[in-house]
Amino acid sequence: MAHPYTRLPARSFWRTAVAEPAPRDIADLWSPKFPIGQDDPVVTAGSCFARHIGPALLAEGMHWYDAELPPPGLTLAEREQRGYRRFSFRTGNIYTAAALRQWIAWALDEEKPPEDWWTSEKGLIDPYRPALQPGGFTSPEEALAARSVTLAAIRAALTTARVLVFTLGLTEAWWDTGTDTVLPMCPGTVGGTFEPARHVLRNHTVAEVTDDLSAALDMARGVNPRLRTLLTVSPVPLTATATGRHALVATTHSKSVLRAAAGQLADEHDHVDYFPSYEIVTGFPYRAMSYEPNLRTVTPDGVAFVMSHFFAGTTGRRSGDGPRRDRPATAPAPPSHGGEEQACDDAVLDYYGPGSVPPAR
């Protein structure tokens, strides 16, 4: 009697799927669970690597939905500084599943965000997106109004989208025990003041990441039952770890947890899929060819290589291999060479390493 392995395709065997092809010829890494049509509104959010997805979708003629457009009169540099057109709403980087759940709960009035602000010489800083307002806010009213605009944009995005693409970045997160909220950065780095009794490091487990993602997606599908989610894991390693582990060990732990949680949810739900951007960049057959010399920043060619696999799954062709619509005039410019470091809030942590001079705040 024939056993199951006699009926498996070449993609199921390491030798024929990985060892024998040239790295750039490795194919069939992703078989989409659900279609993503050219006109389906796609919403993107997550860690800094996720900022590449929106421009790539627009360049391919797909519908990246930006719910929080920049006000008129800003230059391209000013829009970038303020976090416009990075993601589908101006939250800044959402590194953790806990932060995604928090933003969605605030946007859908499941929870009330604290009216808590950090002070600086330049003005008030929103602790939940501390790098997105150069010069700070002039008053609590201005800061609250800006946050309200973003929460309304999240609501609009979730109710409009057919697909949410969320890129998981970290398991380490700093919690404010005074407000019981998760922060995107450790206070005292890009803003605020670190208080050991108040600010606590949590390194989320697979179960915690799964629970937070499940809660976030349940809330989102409560207002949009048609919403489907594509999870990815960022291939960008940790800039620094506060766990006491070696940075390489901490990165492997963090990414393994995120990968396991994303895979589990994709296995459990028809409306959740996983796209292997992490494997396409970090898999050892690729020998780090998609990284800059710092072994952290993904090169533009590396991003294009990842997206070619995405479009091979959604359209049946590699990116740029066939006809596509003209790029919209309002499309954001593709991130510049090295731009990922500038967009990653946690990149500032490198300045606190041995031999470095922390930037002025």
Summary of the structure (lengths in Angstrom):
residues: 361
radius of gyration: 20.3
end to end distance: 70.2
largest distance: 76.4
contacts: 1104
relative contact order: 0.16
helix: 40%
strand: 11%
